[in-house]
Amino acid sequence: MSDMRENAITKVATVTPVDMQTVAKVDLFTVPVGKVFYPTAVAVRDATASLAGGTDYDIGTGAAADTWRQAVNLSSMIVVGTDFMVIRGADVTKYKEAAAGDVFGIKPITGSTAACNATIDVFGYLVDA
């Protein structure tokens, strides 16, 4: 039987804690050997502090994590533990697929003012390379 991640858009990863302040890429999902990954959404949830000041996060592959979405503003997530945001690909925008071995992640460019961790869920689907 084939993997559900190849037959439907599913959650492919949940990562916690994710540092939402420090300017450093956090790995969220490594594409398995022989597969190509097409991300469809990222959910940021369960923040341990306000994300005020967190005005610029890049999401994607590569060292800069900037191949999928750039300049994502999460600064409105100020209620600890209950606020969440779902980031989707922009309508009619071309993206680069994530090949086997690529590491999909998030990188705060201008992270939260206060030290903050969050949980991040990654959604998408896999196809054979």
C-alpha positions in Angstrom: 0.0 0.0 0.0 1.4 3.4 -0.9 2.0 6.1 1.7 -0.9 8.5 2.4 1.5 11.4 1.7 1.5 10.3 -1.9 -2.3 10.2 -2.3 -3.5 13.3 -0.5 -2.4 16.6 0.9 -1.4 15.5 4.5 0.6 16.7 7.4 4.2 15.6 6.6 5.9 17.0 9.7 5.3 18.6 13.1 8.3 20.3 14.7 8.5 21.7 18.2 10.0 23.8 19.7 10.8 26.1 16.8 12.8 29.3 17.8 10.8 32.2 16.4 13.3 34.9 17.4 16.9 33.9 16.4 18.0 34.5 12.8 18.8 30.9 11.9 17.1 28.4 9.6 15.1 25.7 11.5 14.7 22.4 9.6 11.1 21.3 9.4 11.1 18.4 6.8 13.7 16.5 4.8 12.4 15.2 1.5 12.9 11.4 1.4 15.1 9.7 -1.2 13.4 9.1 -4.5 10.6 11.6 -3.8 9.7 15.2 -4.7 7.8 17.4 -2.2 5.2 19.9 -3.0 4.4 22.1 0.0 0.8 23.4 0.3 0.6 25.0 3.8 2.4 25.7 7.0 0.6 26.2 10.3 2.3 28.1 13.1 0.7 27.4 16.5 1.1 27.2 20.3 3.6 30.1 20.6 5.2 30.4 24.1 5.3 34.2 24.0 4.0 37.0 21.8 5.3 37.0 18.2 5.0 40.9 18.2 8.0 42.1 16.2 8.0 39.0 14.1 7.4 40.7 10.8 9.6 38.7 8.4 9.9 34.9 8.2 11.1 33.1 5.1 9.9 29.5 4.4 11.4 27.0 1.9 14.5 25.1 1.0 18.2 26.2 0.9 20.2 28.0 3.5 18.0 31.1 3.3 14.7 29.0 3.4 13.4 31.4 0.7 12.1 29.2 -2.1 8.4 28.9 -1.1 7.2 32.0 0.8 9.1 35.2 1.8 8.4 38.0 4.2 5.6 36.2 6.1 4.4 38.5 8.9 3.4 36.7 12.1 3.4 39.7 14.4 -0.3 39.6 15.0 0.1 36.3 16.9 0.1 38.0 20.4 -2.1 35.7 22.5 0.1 33.0 23.9 -0.9 29.4 23.3 -4.1 30.0 21.4 -3.3 32.1 18.3 -2.4 30.2 15.1 -1.8 31.2 11.5 -1.9 29.0 8.3 0.4 30.1 5.6 -0.4 28.9 2.1 1.3 29.3 -1.3 0.3 32.6 -3.0 -2.2 32.2 -5.8 -0.7 31.9 -9.3 2.9 32.0 -8.1 5.6 29.8 -9.4 7.6 27.8 -6.9 10.5 25.4 -7.1 9.7 21.8 -6.1 11.7 20.3 -3.2 13.8 17.4 -4.4 15.0 14.3 -2.5 17.4 15.4 0.2 16.2 19.0 0.2 15.4 20.4 3.7 12.3 22.5 4.0 12.5 25.0 6.8 11.7 28.4 8.3 14.1 31.3 8.9 13.3 34.3 11.0 14.7 37.4 9.2 13.0 39.8 11.7 11.9 37.4 14.5 9.8 38.0 17.5 10.9 40.8 20.0 10.7 38.4 23.0 12.2 34.9 23.1 9.5 32.6 21.7 9.1 29.0 20.6 6.2 27.7 18.5 5.0 24.4 17.0 5.0 24.3 13.2 3.0 21.8 11.1 4.0 21.3 7.4 1.4 20.1 4.9 1.9 18.9 1.3 2.3 15.8 -0.8 5.1 13.7 -2.2 5.5 12.2 -5.7 8.1 9.8 -7.1 11.2 11.6 -8.5 
